[in-house]
Amino acid sequence: MPGIEGDIWIAAAGDNKNGTGIFGLWHSVDSGSTFKRLDQVQEAATIGFGKAAPGKKNMALYSYARLGGKFGIYRSDDYGQSWVRINDDQHQFGAANVTITGDPRVYGRVYVGTNGLGIVIGNPAGKPADADKKAPKIEMISKSNPVRSETYVLTGKVNEDLENDAVTVHLNGGEPEQVQVVNGMFTKSFTLVEGNNIFEIEAKDLAGNRSMKRVTVKYKLPKK
């Protein structure tokens, strides 16, 4: 499990060559020195991790597994103590028992490899109570006062992860430029024209919320 030293999960399920072994889902918290089998999981073909549920510290678990005698795609928000099936009999997605992973930045989003039918992306149905409805916040660090340098360094920060890890910047209505965000910060140099220069910075978070900030920088030619 990412971010937790020594936390290891091993999934095992039967196949066409071996249907009589000991199968299930095993968990170790001591780097593999000991493992404990989860009693309620009869078989587990895959195991993956995603962003923790609201209020939880440990990442969500995702598995194509057999619980209560029923194969399906399951999620656990409480470290494997309980599971909820997130597909149904009408949505089996080919051979969904090959690979699975949750999204590390969006709770409830899961990616399932189908071994021939592409990658299926699953999201919670409807609008969960904890759905992200807040637009990202853009805060400027560089000053927008009148400047005398033709080169202007646009610098700011955002408060959450963004789509493509970037903000989009328009200068004076020109073509958009993608400016990468690293550790919540973005910075890029631009060449100004004399007079007012209008920057429009747009941020889109992983939930699809958008925000835009407009900054006007006035460039005065240096006196000769």
N, C-alpha and C positions, 0 to 999 in steps of 0.2 A: 504494500500500500504506500503510495507516494507520500513522503513527508514523515513517515513513522518508521524509525529504524527497527529492524527485526520483525516487522509485521508481514507475514507471508501467508498466502492463500493458495491451495492446490485443489484443482477440480479433477474429478475422475468419473467417466461414464462408460458404459458398455458400448461395443461396436460389433460389426459383423464377425469379427474374428475372436472376440472375447466377450462373452455375455455372462460369465459366471464368476468374475472376480469380485473384490470388495470395492464398491464405488461410493461416491459421495463428495462432500466438500470438507477439506481439512484446513485448520487455522493454527498458525504458530505465532507467538508473541516474543519468542526468544531466539530469533534468527535460525529456526529450524531444529533446535536441540530437541524440542518436543512438539507434537502436533495433537490437536483435539478435533475429532470428527463431529460435525454438526448433526445432531440426531434427526432433525426434521427433513434433511435433504437426502433423498435416496440415491440420486445420481446428479452430477453437475458436469456438463461438458465444457463449460467456459466460466470464467470469472473476470469481471472488470470493475473499474472504479470510476466514480463521478463526484461532482461537487456535493458536499454534505447538505442534507435537508436543513431548513431553517431551525436554528436552535440546537443542532447536532454538531459535534466536534469531528467525528469520524466520517470519512467519505462514504457515499452511498455505494452499495454493492449491486452488481448486475450479473445475472447468470442465466444461461439456458440450462434448465435443470428439471428434475422430477421431484415434485413435492406432493404428498398425499396421493401418489400413484399417477399424477398428471404431469406430462411434459409441457413446458412453456417457458416464456421469458419472464423472469422474476426480478424484483428489486427489493432490497432491504435497506432501511434507513437506520437500523439500530444494531449494526455490527453482526447481522445474521441471526438475531434472536427471533425475528418475525419477517415474513416475506409477503409481497403482494404480486399477483400475476399481472403483467402489463400488456400482454397480447391476449388473443382469444382464438378459438378453433378456426375462425375464418381468416386469420392472419398468422400463417405459419412461416411465411417468407423463405420458402425453399429449405436449404440446409442451414438453418440458423444456429446450428450447434458447433460452429467452427471458430468464430471470434466475436468478441463483444467488448465495448468500452463505453463508459459514461463520459459526458462532457465535463472537464474539470472546472469550467467557469459558469455553466448553466445547470442548475439543479433540475433533475428530471429528464434531461435530454440524454438519449442513448443512441449509440451507433451499432448496428448489427451487420456483420458480414454474412452473406448468404451462399457463398461458395458457388457462384455462377449467375446469380440474379441481381448483382450490384450490391450497394450498401444502403440499408434502410435506416432512416433517421426517425426516431420516435420522440414525440413531445407529449407532456401531460395533456389530456383532453380538457377542453374548455379553458377557463381562466381560474387557476388555483388561487386560493386566498392570499398566498404569498407571492403572487405574480409581480414582477418588477414593472412598475408603472412610472418610475421617476426617470426623467431625462438626465443624461450626464451633465455634470457641472464643469464649465470651462472657466479657468481663472488665469488671467494674463499676468505674466511676470515682467516682461519688457514694458518700458514706458511708452506712452503714446503722445508725449509732449512734442512740440516742434523740434525737429532734429536738423543738423547741418551735415550729416554724413549720408552719402548716397546709398551706402550699404546699411541695411537695417536688419537686425537679428530679431525675428519674431520668436518669442519664448513664452510658454505657458504650461499649465498642468491640468489634468483631468482627474476626476475622483473615482473612476472605475475602468474596467476593461472595455475596450472598444472593438467594433468589427474591423477586421484586418489590422488591428493594433495601430491605427492611424487616424489622424484628423484630416479633413479635406479643407484646403485653403484656396480661396479665390482672391486675387489681387486686382483691383480695379476692373472687375468683371471679366477677367481673362480666363484662360483654361484652368481647370482645377488641378491642384497639385496635392499628392498624398504626402503627408509629413508623418513619419513614424513616431509612435509614442513608446518610450522606454522608461520603465519604472514610474509611469504616470506623468512623464515630462515630454514635451515636444519642443524642438528648436530648429530653425532654418533661416538662412540668410536670403534676403530679397534685395533687388535693386529698385530704388524708388525713382519716381519722376518728380519734377518740380511741382509744388502745390500739394493738394490733398491726395493721399494714398489710402484707399479703403480696403481693408482686409476683412473678409468674411470667413470665419472659421466654423466648420460644422463637425460635430461629433455624433456618432451613432453607436449605441451600446449593443451588447449581444442580444438583448431582448427586443431590439428594434426601435427603442426610444431615441429621438433626435433632439439636439439642441444646437443653437447657432449664436455666435457672438460676433459683433461688428466692431472693428477697431479702426479709427482714422488717425493716420500719421501724416503730419505736415512737414514737407521737406523744403528747407530754404537753402538756396544756393549760397555757398560761402562768398563773402565779399572779397573782391580782388584788391 
